Amino acid sequence: MSEDNCVVTACGRSIAVRWLQIAPAERPISRVTLDVGRDQGGEPGVWAALTAGEARDLARLLLLHAGLAEHSTEPVGPARENSRST
């Protein structure tokens, strides 16, 4: 696993980000994948395949919340639940 495609969290879990393309002749499918590896106790992680739009939505939310985590001491409002990408 390349360091360019992987983040290791403070608790030792690896999160790999990759591009996946399945190329059926009539309609290729392209996704961004997230693979959250095993935790320190060896419990399996999770895997997700996102469309390009979903990946951008996730990136936007991660950047937003990273900024809040760095600069805010109080939550700014309720978390969005059941949001859907368009």
PyMOL Python script that loads the backbone (N, CA, C, O; Angstrom):
from pymol import cmd

cmd.read_pdbstr("""\
ATOM      1  N   MET A   1       0.849  -1.176   0.000  1.00  0.00           N
ATOM      2  CA  MET A   1       0.000   0.000   0.000  1.00  0.00           C
ATOM      3  C   MET A   1       0.891   1.236   0.000  1.00  0.00           C
ATOM      4  O   MET A   1       1.770   1.355   0.854  1.00  0.00           O
ATOM      5  N   SER A   2       0.689   2.135  -0.916  1.00  0.00           N
ATOM      6  CA  SER A   2       1.483   3.346  -1.052  1.00  0.00           C
ATOM      7  C   SER A   2       1.123   4.354   0.025  1.00  0.00           C
ATOM      8  O   SER A   2      -0.048   4.505   0.371  1.00  0.00           O
ATOM      9  N   GLU A   3       2.131   5.050   0.562  1.00  0.00           N
ATOM     10  CA  GLU A   3       1.872   6.085   1.563  1.00  0.00           C
ATOM     11  C   GLU A   3       1.049   7.225   0.970  1.00  0.00           C
ATOM     12  O   GLU A   3       0.330   7.905   1.702  1.00  0.00           O
ATOM     13  N   ASP A   4       1.141   7.448  -0.342  1.00  0.00           N
ATOM     14  CA  ASP A   4       0.377   8.508  -0.995  1.00  0.00           C
ATOM     15  C   ASP A   4      -1.125   8.224  -0.987  1.00  0.00           C
ATOM     16  O   ASP A   4      -1.928   9.147  -1.121  1.00  0.00           O
ATOM     17  N   ASN A   5      -1.506   6.972  -0.832  1.00  0.00           N
ATOM     18  CA  ASN A   5      -2.905   6.576  -0.896  1.00  0.00           C
ATOM     19  C   ASN A   5      -3.463   6.161   0.455  1.00  0.00           C
ATOM     20  O   ASN A   5      -4.581   5.650   0.527  1.00  0.00           O
ATOM     21  N   CYS A   6      -2.706   6.369   1.527  1.00  0.00           N
ATOM     22  CA  CYS A   6      -3.096   5.834   2.819  1.00  0.00           C
ATOM     23  C   CYS A   6      -2.841   6.844   3.929  1.00  0.00           C
ATOM     24  O   CYS A   6      -1.830   7.546   3.934  1.00  0.00           O
ATOM     25  N   VAL A   7      -3.787   6.901   4.873  1.00  0.00           N
ATOM     26  CA  VAL A   7      -3.637   7.703   6.085  1.00  0.00           C
ATOM     27  C   VAL A   7      -3.693   6.729   7.249  1.00  0.00           C
ATOM     28  O   VAL A   7      -4.571   5.868   7.303  1.00  0.00           O
ATOM     29  N   VAL A   8      -2.754   6.865   8.184  1.00  0.00           N
ATOM     30  CA  VAL A   8      -2.787   6.054   9.393  1.00  0.00           C
ATOM     31  C   VAL A   8      -3.228   6.960  10.532  1.00  0.00           C
ATOM     32  O   VAL A   8      -2.607   7.989  10.795  1.00  0.00           O
ATOM     33  N   THR A   9      -4.297   6.572  11.200  1.00  0.00           N
ATOM     34  CA  THR A   9      -4.855   7.395  12.272  1.00  0.00           C
ATOM     35  C   THR A   9      -4.023   7.272  13.536  1.00  0.00           C
ATOM     36  O   THR A   9      -3.150   6.411  13.642  1.00  0.00           O
ATOM     37  N   ALA A  10      -4.307   8.147  14.494  1.00  0.00           N
ATOM     38  CA  ALA A  10      -3.592   8.134  15.773  1.00  0.00           C
ATOM     39  C   ALA A  10      -3.784   6.803  16.502  1.00  0.00           C
ATOM     40  O   ALA A  10      -2.920   6.397  17.279  1.00  0.00           O
ATOM     41  N   CYS A  11      -4.907   6.120  16.261  1.00  0.00           N
ATOM     42  CA  CYS A  11      -5.137   4.826  16.918  1.00  0.00           C
ATOM     43  C   CYS A  11      -4.601   3.651  16.093  1.00  0.00           C
ATOM     44  O   CYS A  11      -4.823   2.494  16.450  1.00  0.00           O
ATOM     45  N   GLY A  12      -3.893   3.943  14.989  1.00  0.00           N
ATOM     46  CA  GLY A  12      -3.230   2.895  14.220  1.00  0.00           C
ATOM     47  C   GLY A  12      -4.025   2.284  13.092  1.00  0.00           C
ATOM     48  O   GLY A  12      -3.563   1.331  12.465  1.00  0.00           O
ATOM     49  N   ARG A  13      -5.197   2.797  12.817  1.00  0.00           N
ATOM     50  CA  ARG A  13      -6.009   2.261  11.724  1.00  0.00           C
ATOM     51  C   ARG A  13      -5.600   2.899  10.408  1.00  0.00           C
ATOM     52  O   ARG A  13      -5.419   4.115  10.337  1.00  0.00           O
ATOM     53  N   SER A  14      -5.455   2.097   9.377  1.00  0.00           N
ATOM     54  CA  SER A  14      -5.117   2.609   8.046  1.00  0.00           C
ATOM     55  C   SER A  14      -6.384   2.869   7.255  1.00  0.00           C
ATOM     56  O   SER A  14      -7.308   2.056   7.253  1.00  0.00           O
ATOM     57  N   ILE A  15      -6.418   4.014   6.580  1.00  0.00           N
ATOM     58  CA  ILE A  15      -7.517   4.330   5.667  1.00  0.00           C
ATOM     59  C   ILE A  15      -6.904   4.523   4.292  1.00  0.00           C
ATOM     60  O   ILE A  15      -6.189   5.497   4.053  1.00  0.00           O
ATOM     61  N   ALA A  16      -7.185   3.598   3.392  1.00  0.00           N
ATOM     62  CA  ALA A  16      -6.644   3.650   2.040  1.00  0.00           C
ATOM     63  C   ALA A  16      -7.684   4.248   1.102  1.00  0.00           C
ATOM     64  O   ALA A  16      -8.869   3.927   1.189  1.00  0.00           O
ATOM     65  N   VAL A  17      -7.233   5.116   0.210  1.00  0.00           N
ATOM     66  CA  VAL A  17      -8.097   5.743  -0.785  1.00  0.00           C
ATOM     67  C   VAL A  17      -7.565   5.347  -2.154  1.00  0.00           C
ATOM     68  O   VAL A  17      -6.388   5.543  -2.456  1.00  0.00           O
ATOM     69  N   ARG A  18      -8.443   4.788  -2.978  1.00  0.00           N
ATOM     70  CA  ARG A  18      -8.014   4.321  -4.303  1.00  0.00           C
ATOM     71  C   ARG A  18      -9.078   4.633  -5.342  1.00  0.00           C
ATOM     72  O   ARG A  18     -10.221   4.958  -5.021  1.00  0.00           O
ATOM     73  N   TRP A  19      -8.668   4.525  -6.586  1.00  0.00           N
ATOM     74  CA  TRP A  19      -9.571   4.667  -7.728  1.00  0.00           C
ATOM     75  C   TRP A  19      -9.838   3.273  -8.265  1.00  0.00           C
ATOM     76  O   TRP A  19      -8.905   2.503  -8.490  1.00  0.00           O
ATOM     77  N   LEU A  20     -11.096   2.947  -8.472  1.00  0.00           N
ATOM     78  CA  LEU A  20     -11.500   1.642  -8.976  1.00  0.00           C
ATOM     79  C   LEU A  20     -12.255   1.852 -10.276  1.00  0.00           C
ATOM     80  O   LEU A  20     -13.163   2.680 -10.348  1.00  0.00           O
ATOM     81  N   GLN A  21     -11.879   1.103 -11.300  1.00  0.00           N
ATOM     82  CA  GLN A  21     -12.623   1.169 -12.557  1.00  0.00           C
ATOM     83  C   GLN A  21     -12.966  -0.240 -12.992  1.00  0.00           C
ATOM     84  O   GLN A  21     -12.099  -1.105 -13.115  1.00  0.00           O
ATOM     85  N   ILE A  22     -14.249  -0.449 -13.220  1.00  0.00           N
ATOM     86  CA  ILE A  22     -14.753  -1.704 -13.768  1.00  0.00           C
ATOM     87  C   ILE A  22     -15.205  -1.344 -15.174  1.00  0.00           C
ATOM     88  O   ILE A  22     -16.034  -0.452 -15.355  1.00  0.00           O
ATOM     89  N   ALA A  23     -14.674  -2.021 -16.148  1.00  0.00           N
ATOM     90  CA  ALA A  23     -14.873  -1.578 -17.524  1.00  0.00           C
ATOM     91  C   ALA A  23     -15.680  -2.549 -18.370  1.00  0.00           C
ATOM     92  O   ALA A  23     -15.133  -3.178 -19.276  1.00  0.00           O
ATOM     93  N   PRO A  24     -16.984  -2.684 -18.088  1.00  0.00           N
ATOM     94  CA  PRO A  24     -17.787  -3.449 -19.043  1.00  0.00           C
ATOM     95  C   PRO A  24     -17.835  -2.680 -20.361  1.00  0.00           C
ATOM     96  O   PRO A  24     -17.810  -1.449 -20.366  1.00  0.00           O
ATOM     97  N   ALA A  25     -17.902  -3.384 -21.446  1.00  0.00           N
ATOM     98  CA  ALA A  25     -17.818  -2.765 -22.764  1.00  0.00           C
ATOM     99  C   ALA A  25     -18.849  -1.669 -22.980  1.00  0.00           C
ATOM    100  O   ALA A  25     -18.535  -0.625 -23.551  1.00  0.00           O
ATOM    101  N   GLU A  26     -20.072  -1.898 -22.532  1.00  0.00           N
ATOM    102  CA  GLU A  26     -21.133  -0.936 -22.826  1.00  0.00           C
ATOM    103  C   GLU A  26     -21.146   0.297 -21.908  1.00  0.00           C
ATOM    104  O   GLU A  26     -21.637   1.352 -22.308  1.00  0.00           O
ATOM    105  N   ARG A  27     -20.612   0.175 -20.681  1.00  0.00           N
ATOM    106  CA  ARG A  27     -20.684   1.315 -19.753  1.00  0.00           C
ATOM    107  C   ARG A  27     -19.667   1.164 -18.619  1.00  0.00           C
ATOM    108  O   ARG A  27     -19.940   0.462 -17.646  1.00  0.00           O
ATOM    109  N   PRO A  28     -18.508   1.804 -18.725  1.00  0.00           N
ATOM    110  CA  PRO A  28     -17.522   1.692 -17.650  1.00  0.00           C
ATOM    111  C   PRO A  28     -18.024   2.315 -16.348  1.00  0.00           C
ATOM    112  O   PRO A  28     -18.749   3.310 -16.360  1.00  0.00           O
ATOM    113  N   ILE A  29     -17.630   1.718 -15.238  1.00  0.00           N
ATOM    114  CA  ILE A  29     -18.006   2.209 -13.910  1.00  0.00           C
ATOM    115  C   ILE A  29     -16.726   2.625 -13.203  1.00  0.00           C
ATOM    116  O   ILE A  29     -15.763   1.861 -13.135  1.00  0.00           O
ATOM    117  N   SER A  30     -16.726   3.835 -12.682  1.00  0.00           N
ATOM    118  CA  SER A  30     -15.555   4.364 -11.992  1.00  0.00           C
ATOM    119  C   SER A  30     -15.968   4.802 -10.595  1.00  0.00           C
ATOM    120  O   SER A  30     -16.981   5.483 -10.433  1.00  0.00           O
ATOM    121  N   ARG A  31     -15.195   4.420  -9.585  1.00  0.00           N
ATOM    122  CA  ARG A  31     -15.502   4.764  -8.196  1.00  0.00           C
ATOM    123  C   ARG A  31     -14.221   5.141  -7.448  1.00  0.00           C
ATOM    124  O   ARG A  31     -13.113   4.768  -7.834  1.00  0.00           O
ATOM    125  N   VAL A  32     -14.415   5.885  -6.374  1.00  0.00           N
ATOM    126  CA  VAL A  32     -13.350   6.164  -5.410  1.00  0.00           C
ATOM    127  C   VAL A  32     -13.636   5.247  -4.228  1.00  0.00           C
ATOM    128  O   VAL A  32     -14.745   5.249  -3.695  1.00  0.00           O
ATOM    129  N   THR A  33     -12.640   4.462  -3.815  1.00  0.00           N
ATOM    130  CA  THR A  33     -12.870   3.529  -2.720  1.00  0.00           C
ATOM    131  C   THR A  33     -12.146   3.974  -1.458  1.00  0.00           C
ATOM    132  O   THR A  33     -11.053   4.537  -1.504  1.00  0.00           O
ATOM    133  N   LEU A  34     -12.789   3.705  -0.338  1.00  0.00           N
ATOM    134  CA  LEU A  34     -12.202   3.906   0.978  1.00  0.00           C
ATOM    135  C   LEU A  34     -12.148   2.547   1.651  1.00  0.00           C
ATOM    136  O   LEU A  34     -13.156   1.843   1.717  1.00  0.00           O
ATOM    137  N   ASP A  35     -10.989   2.177   2.146  1.00  0.00           N
ATOM    138  CA  ASP A  35     -10.818   0.905   2.831  1.00  0.00           C
ATOM    139  C   ASP A  35     -10.253   1.203   4.209  1.00  0.00           C
ATOM    140  O   ASP A  35      -9.078   1.541   4.349  1.00  0.00           O
ATOM    141  N   VAL A  36     -11.100   1.076   5.231  1.00  0.00           N
ATOM    142  CA  VAL A  36     -10.669   1.301   6.604  1.00  0.00           C
ATOM    143  C   VAL A  36     -10.220  -0.040   7.152  1.00  0.00           C
ATOM    144  O   VAL A  36     -11.021  -0.959   7.321  1.00  0.00           O
ATOM    145  N   GLY A  37      -8.938  -0.139   7.425  1.00  0.00           N
ATOM    146  CA  GLY A  37      -8.356  -1.409   7.851  1.00  0.00           C
ATOM    147  C   GLY A  37      -8.748  -1.833   9.254  1.00  0.00           C
ATOM    148  O   GLY A  37      -9.547  -1.174   9.919  1.00  0.00           O
ATOM    149  N   ARG A  38      -8.185  -2.922   9.681  1.00  0.00           N
ATOM    150  CA  ARG A  38      -8.464  -3.495  11.003  1.00  0.00           C
ATOM    151  C   ARG A  38      -8.041  -2.541  12.115  1.00  0.00           C
ATOM    152  O   ARG A  38      -7.099  -1.764  11.962  1.00  0.00           O
ATOM    153  N   ASP A  39      -8.752  -2.615  13.232  1.00  0.00           N
ATOM    154  CA  ASP A  39      -8.363  -1.800  14.373  1.00  0.00           C
ATOM    155  C   ASP A  39      -7.233  -2.500  15.133  1.00  0.00           C
ATOM    156  O   ASP A  39      -6.795  -3.580  14.736  1.00  0.00           O
ATOM    157  N   GLN A  40      -6.769  -1.897  16.209  1.00  0.00           N
ATOM    158  CA  GLN A  40      -5.643  -2.452  16.958  1.00  0.00           C
ATOM    159  C   GLN A  40      -5.959  -3.819  17.547  1.00  0.00           C
ATOM    160  O   GLN A  40      -5.054  -4.622  17.772  1.00  0.00           O
ATOM    161  N   GLY A  41      -7.225  -4.085  17.795  1.00  0.00           N
ATOM    162  CA  GLY A  41      -7.627  -5.391  18.324  1.00  0.00           C
ATOM    163  C   GLY A  41      -7.836  -6.437  17.250  1.00  0.00           C
ATOM    164  O   GLY A  41      -8.175  -7.581  17.554  1.00  0.00           O
ATOM    165  N   GLY A  42      -7.634  -6.056  15.988  1.00  0.00           N
ATOM    166  CA  GLY A  42      -7.780  -7.000  14.891  1.00  0.00           C
ATOM    167  C   GLY A  42      -9.179  -7.099  14.310  1.00  0.00           C
ATOM    168  O   GLY A  42      -9.425  -7.896  13.405  1.00  0.00           O
ATOM    169  N   GLU A  43     -10.103  -6.284  14.833  1.00  0.00           N
ATOM    170  CA  GLU A  43     -11.464  -6.302  14.289  1.00  0.00           C
ATOM    171  C   GLU A  43     -11.456  -5.763  12.861  1.00  0.00           C
ATOM    172  O   GLU A  43     -10.775  -4.778  12.576  1.00  0.00           O
ATOM    173  N   PRO A  44     -12.209  -6.403  11.959  1.00  0.00           N
ATOM    174  CA  PRO A  44     -12.221  -5.947  10.568  1.00  0.00           C
ATOM    175  C   PRO A  44     -12.722  -4.518  10.428  1.00  0.00           C
ATOM    176  O   PRO A  44     -13.512  -4.034  11.238  1.00  0.00           O
ATOM    177  N   GLY A  45     -12.248  -3.862   9.392  1.00  0.00           N
ATOM    178  CA  GLY A  45     -12.696  -2.509   9.089  1.00  0.00           C
ATOM    179  C   GLY A  45     -13.869  -2.530   8.130  1.00  0.00           C
ATOM    180  O   GLY A  45     -14.592  -3.522   8.033  1.00  0.00           O
ATOM    181  N   VAL A  46     -14.050  -1.431   7.428  1.00  0.00           N
ATOM    182  CA  VAL A  46     -15.146  -1.320   6.474  1.00  0.00           C
ATOM    183  C   VAL A  46     -14.602  -0.841   5.135  1.00  0.00           C
ATOM    184  O   VAL A  46     -13.464  -0.380   5.034  1.00  0.00           O
ATOM    185  N   TRP A  47     -15.438  -0.960   4.115  1.00  0.00           N
ATOM    186  CA  TRP A  47     -15.049  -0.582   2.763  1.00  0.00           C
ATOM    187  C   TRP A  47     -16.227   0.129   2.126  1.00  0.00           C
ATOM    188  O   TRP A  47     -17.378  -0.249   2.346  1.00  0.00           O
ATOM    189  N   ALA A  48     -15.948   1.158   1.337  1.00  0.00           N
ATOM    190  CA  ALA A  48     -17.022   1.868   0.634  1.00  0.00           C
ATOM    191  C   ALA A  48     -16.540   2.253  -0.757  1.00  0.00           C
ATOM    192  O   ALA A  48     -15.362   2.549  -0.954  1.00  0.00           O
ATOM    193  N   ALA A  49     -17.444   2.247  -1.707  1.00  0.00           N
ATOM    194  CA  ALA A  49     -17.169   2.708  -3.065  1.00  0.00           C
ATOM    195  C   ALA A  49     -18.077   3.891  -3.338  1.00  0.00           C
ATOM    196  O   ALA A  49     -19.297   3.776  -3.226  1.00  0.00           O
ATOM    197  N   LEU A  50     -17.494   5.026  -3.695  1.00  0.00           N
ATOM    198  CA  LEU A  50     -18.233   6.268  -3.877  1.00  0.00           C
ATOM    199  C   LEU A  50     -18.156   6.745  -5.317  1.00  0.00           C
ATOM    200  O   LEU A  50     -17.138   6.566  -5.987  1.00  0.00           O
ATOM    201  N   THR A  51     -19.231   7.349  -5.788  1.00  0.00           N
ATOM    202  CA  THR A  51     -19.158   8.012  -7.085  1.00  0.00           C
ATOM    203  C   THR A  51     -18.263   9.235  -6.930  1.00  0.00           C
ATOM    204  O   THR A  51     -17.921   9.614  -5.810  1.00  0.00           O
ATOM    205  N   ALA A  52     -17.885   9.848  -8.031  1.00  0.00           N
ATOM    206  CA  ALA A  52     -17.055  11.054  -7.961  1.00  0.00           C
ATOM    207  C   ALA A  52     -17.756  12.156  -7.174  1.00  0.00           C
ATOM    208  O   ALA A  52     -17.118  12.839  -6.373  1.00  0.00           O
ATOM    209  N   GLY A  53     -19.049  12.338  -7.388  1.00  0.00           N
ATOM    210  CA  GLY A  53     -19.812  13.343  -6.656  1.00  0.00           C
ATOM    211  C   GLY A  53     -19.865  13.053  -5.165  1.00  0.00           C
ATOM    212  O   GLY A  53     -19.707  13.957  -4.344  1.00  0.00           O
ATOM    213  N   GLU A  54     -20.087  11.789  -4.816  1.00  0.00           N
ATOM    214  CA  GLU A  54     -20.113  11.405  -3.404  1.00  0.00           C
ATOM    215  C   GLU A  54     -18.758  11.631  -2.755  1.00  0.00           C
ATOM    216  O   GLU A  54     -18.683  12.080  -1.611  1.00  0.00           O
ATOM    217  N   ALA A  55     -17.686  11.323  -3.476  1.00  0.00           N
ATOM    218  CA  ALA A  55     -16.335  11.541  -2.948  1.00  0.00           C
ATOM    219  C   ALA A  55     -16.087  13.026  -2.710  1.00  0.00           C
ATOM    220  O   ALA A  55     -15.481  13.399  -1.705  1.00  0.00           O
ATOM    221  N   ARG A  56     -16.547  13.871  -3.619  1.00  0.00           N
ATOM    222  CA  ARG A  56     -16.400  15.325  -3.429  1.00  0.00           C
ATOM    223  C   ARG A  56     -17.225  15.809  -2.239  1.00  0.00           C
ATOM    224  O   ARG A  56     -16.760  16.646  -1.466  1.00  0.00           O
ATOM    225  N   ASP A  57     -18.446  15.291  -2.084  1.00  0.00           N
ATOM    226  CA  ASP A  57     -19.277  15.655  -0.932  1.00  0.00           C
ATOM    227  C   ASP A  57     -18.592  15.251   0.370  1.00  0.00           C
ATOM    228  O   ASP A  57     -18.560  16.025   1.327  1.00  0.00           O
ATOM    229  N   LEU A  58     -18.047  14.046   0.401  1.00  0.00           N
ATOM    230  CA  LEU A  58     -17.341  13.577   1.594  1.00  0.00           C
ATOM    231  C   LEU A  58     -16.116  14.441   1.869  1.00  0.00           C
ATOM    232  O   LEU A  58     -15.865  14.806   3.018  1.00  0.00           O
ATOM    233  N   ALA A  59     -15.355  14.772   0.836  1.00  0.00           N
ATOM    234  CA  ALA A  59     -14.174  15.626   1.003  1.00  0.00           C
ATOM    235  C   ALA A  59     -14.565  16.988   1.569  1.00  0.00           C
ATOM    236  O   ALA A  59     -13.893  17.512   2.457  1.00  0.00           O
ATOM    237  N   ARG A  60     -15.647  17.555   1.055  1.00  0.00           N
ATOM    238  CA  ARG A  60     -16.121  18.850   1.548  1.00  0.00           C
ATOM    239  C   ARG A  60     -16.490  18.764   3.025  1.00  0.00           C
ATOM    240  O   ARG A  60     -16.126  19.641   3.810  1.00  0.00           O
ATOM    241  N   LEU A  61     -17.210  17.711   3.406  1.00  0.00           N
ATOM    242  CA  LEU A  61     -17.607  17.548   4.803  1.00  0.00           C
ATOM    243  C   LEU A  61     -16.401  17.291   5.702  1.00  0.00           C
ATOM    244  O   LEU A  61     -16.343  17.807   6.818  1.00  0.00           O
ATOM    245  N   LEU A  62     -15.447  16.505   5.233  1.00  0.00           N
ATOM    246  CA  LEU A  62     -14.237  16.265   6.022  1.00  0.00           C
ATOM    247  C   LEU A  62     -13.462  17.553   6.255  1.00  0.00           C
ATOM    248  O   LEU A  62     -12.994  17.805   7.365  1.00  0.00           O
ATOM    249  N   LEU A  63     -13.323  18.373   5.209  1.00  0.00           N
ATOM    250  CA  LEU A  63     -12.612  19.649   5.363  1.00  0.00           C
ATOM    251  C   LEU A  63     -13.359  20.593   6.295  1.00  0.00           C
ATOM    252  O   LEU A  63     -12.745  21.269   7.120  1.00  0.00           O
ATOM    253  N   LEU A  64     -14.680  20.641   6.166  1.00  0.00           N
ATOM    254  CA  LEU A  64     -15.486  21.485   7.036  1.00  0.00           C
ATOM    255  C   LEU A  64     -15.298  21.088   8.498  1.00  0.00           C
ATOM    256  O   LEU A  64     -15.035  21.936   9.350  1.00  0.00           O
ATOM    257  N   HIS A  65     -15.432  19.808   8.777  1.00  0.00           N
ATOM    258  CA  HIS A  65     -15.347  19.342  10.150  1.00  0.00           C
ATOM    259  C   HIS A  65     -13.920  19.360  10.684  1.00  0.00           C
ATOM    260  O   HIS A  65     -13.724  19.509  11.890  1.00  0.00           O
ATOM    261  N   ALA A  66     -12.932  19.215   9.829  1.00  0.00           N
ATOM    262  CA  ALA A  66     -11.540  19.371  10.271  1.00  0.00           C
ATOM    263  C   ALA A  66     -11.307  20.802  10.729  1.00  0.00           C
ATOM    264  O   ALA A  66     -10.657  21.036  11.748  1.00  0.00           O
ATOM    265  N   GLY A  67     -11.836  21.757   9.977  1.00  0.00           N
ATOM    266  CA  GLY A  67     -11.717  23.159  10.373  1.00  0.00           C
ATOM    267  C   GLY A  67     -12.406  23.424  11.697  1.00  0.00           C
ATOM    268  O   GLY A  67     -11.868  24.135  12.546  1.00  0.00           O
ATOM    269  N   LEU A  68     -13.595  22.859  11.883  1.00  0.00           N
ATOM    270  CA  LEU A  68     -14.315  23.019  13.150  1.00  0.00           C
ATOM    271  C   LEU A  68     -13.530  22.391  14.299  1.00  0.00           C
ATOM    272  O   LEU A  68     -13.450  22.961  15.387  1.00  0.00           O
ATOM    273  N   ALA A  69     -12.958  21.228  14.058  1.00  0.00           N
ATOM    274  CA  ALA A  69     -12.193  20.545  15.110  1.00  0.00           C
ATOM    275  C   ALA A  69     -10.963  21.352  15.517  1.00  0.00           C
ATOM    276  O   ALA A  69     -10.570  21.346  16.684  1.00  0.00           O
ATOM    277  N   GLU A  70     -10.362  22.039  14.561  1.00  0.00           N
ATOM    278  CA  GLU A  70      -9.173  22.839  14.859  1.00  0.00           C
ATOM    279  C   GLU A  70      -9.504  24.166  15.517  1.00  0.00           C
ATOM    280  O   GLU A  70      -8.732  24.650  16.345  1.00  0.00           O
ATOM    281  N   HIS A  71     -10.637  24.767  15.167  1.00  0.00           N
ATOM    282  CA  HIS A  71     -10.871  26.157  15.551  1.00  0.00           C
ATOM    283  C   HIS A  71     -12.092  26.408  16.412  1.00  0.00           C
ATOM    284  O   HIS A  71     -12.308  27.545  16.831  1.00  0.00           O
ATOM    285  N   SER A  72     -12.893  25.410  16.694  1.00  0.00           N
ATOM    286  CA  SER A  72     -14.131  25.642  17.418  1.00  0.00           C
ATOM    287  C   SER A  72     -14.143  24.850  18.715  1.00  0.00           C
ATOM    288  O   SER A  72     -13.623  23.737  18.784  1.00  0.00           O
ATOM    289  N   THR A  73     -14.739  25.436  19.737  1.00  0.00           N
ATOM    290  CA  THR A  73     -14.866  24.733  21.007  1.00  0.00           C
ATOM    291  C   THR A  73     -16.286  24.248  21.238  1.00  0.00           C
ATOM    292  O   THR A  73     -16.530  23.474  22.165  1.00  0.00           O
ATOM    293  N   GLU A  74     -17.235  24.690  20.407  1.00  0.00           N
ATOM    294  CA  GLU A  74     -18.626  24.289  20.555  1.00  0.00           C
ATOM    295  C   GLU A  74     -19.180  23.830  19.212  1.00  0.00           C
ATOM    296  O   GLU A  74     -18.787  24.354  18.170  1.00  0.00           O
ATOM    297  N   PRO A  75     -20.083  22.864  19.224  1.00  0.00           N
ATOM    298  CA  PRO A  75     -20.720  22.467  17.967  1.00  0.00           C
ATOM    299  C   PRO A  75     -21.530  23.624  17.391  1.00  0.00           C
ATOM    300  O   PRO A  75     -22.093  24.423  18.139  1.00  0.00           O
ATOM    301  N   VAL A  76     -21.591  23.715  16.067  1.00  0.00           N
ATOM    302  CA  VAL A  76     -22.303  24.806  15.418  1.00  0.00           C
ATOM    303  C   VAL A  76     -23.757  24.469  15.131  1.00  0.00           C
ATOM    304  O   VAL A  76     -24.522  25.348  14.733  1.00  0.00           O
ATOM    305  N   GLY A  77     -24.151  23.240  15.319  1.00  0.00           N
ATOM    306  CA  GLY A  77     -25.535  22.861  15.063  1.00  0.00           C
ATOM    307  C   GLY A  77     -25.650  21.356  14.965  1.00  0.00           C
ATOM    308  O   GLY A  77     -24.657  20.644  15.116  1.00  0.00           O
ATOM    309  N   PRO A  78     -26.846  20.868  14.715  1.00  0.00           N
ATOM    310  CA  PRO A  78     -27.041  19.421  14.623  1.00  0.00           C
ATOM    311  C   PRO A  78     -26.344  18.848  13.397  1.00  0.00           C
ATOM    312  O   PRO A  78     -26.209  19.519  12.373  1.00  0.00           O
ATOM    313  N   ALA A  79     -25.908  17.617  13.511  1.00  0.00           N
ATOM    314  CA  ALA A  79     -25.278  16.929  12.389  1.00  0.00           C
ATOM    315  C   ALA A  79     -26.323  16.614  11.342  1.00  0.00           C
ATOM    316  O   ALA A  79     -27.481  16.348  11.666  1.00  0.00           O
ATOM    317  N   ARG A  80     -25.908  16.644  10.071  1.00  0.00           N
ATOM    318  CA  ARG A  80     -26.803  16.275   8.984  1.00  0.00           C
ATOM    319  C   ARG A  80     -26.974  14.769   8.994  1.00  0.00           C
ATOM    320  O   ARG A  80     -25.989  14.031   9.027  1.00  0.00           O
ATOM    321  N   GLU A  81     -28.213  14.306   8.965  1.00  0.00           N
ATOM    322  CA  GLU A  81     -28.466  12.864   8.937  1.00  0.00           C
ATOM    323  C   GLU A  81     -29.114  12.494   7.616  1.00  0.00           C
ATOM    324  O   GLU A  81     -29.876  13.264   7.033  1.00  0.00           O
ATOM    325  N   ASN A  82     -28.789  11.293   7.163  1.00  0.00           N
ATOM    326  CA  ASN A  82     -29.402  10.746   5.956  1.00  0.00           C
ATOM    327  C   ASN A  82     -29.274  11.674   4.749  1.00  0.00           C
ATOM    328  O   ASN A  82     -30.201  11.784   3.947  1.00  0.00           O
ATOM    329  N   SER A  83     -28.127  12.340   4.621  1.00  0.00           N
ATOM    330  CA  SER A  83     -27.941  13.191   3.443  1.00  0.00           C
ATOM    331  C   SER A  83     -27.693  12.313   2.226  1.00  0.00           C
ATOM    332  O   SER A  83     -27.097  11.241   2.327  1.00  0.00           O
ATOM    333  N   ARG A  84     -28.156  12.780   1.086  1.00  0.00           N
ATOM    334  CA  ARG A  84     -27.976  12.038  -0.149  1.00  0.00           C
ATOM    335  C   ARG A  84     -27.264  12.917  -1.145  1.00  0.00           C
ATOM    336  O   ARG A  84     -27.566  14.104  -1.267  1.00  0.00           O
ATOM    337  N   SER A  85     -26.315  12.334  -1.859  1.00  0.00           N
ATOM    338  CA  SER A  85     -25.600  13.055  -2.902  1.00  0.00           C
ATOM    339  C   SER A  85     -26.459  13.125  -4.142  1.00  0.00           C
ATOM    340  O   SER A  85     -27.230  12.213  -4.439  1.00  0.00           O
ATOM    341  N   THR A  86     -26.312  14.226  -4.862  1.00  0.00           N
ATOM    342  CA  THR A  86     -27.055  14.352  -6.110  1.00  0.00           C
ATOM    343  C   THR A  86     -26.113  14.358  -7.271  1.00  0.00           C
ATOM    344  O   THR A  86     -26.547  14.458  -8.419  1.00  0.00           O
TER     345      THR A  86
END
""", "prot")
cmd.dss("prot")
cmd.show_as("cartoon", "prot")
cmd.util.cbc("prot")
cmd.orient("prot")
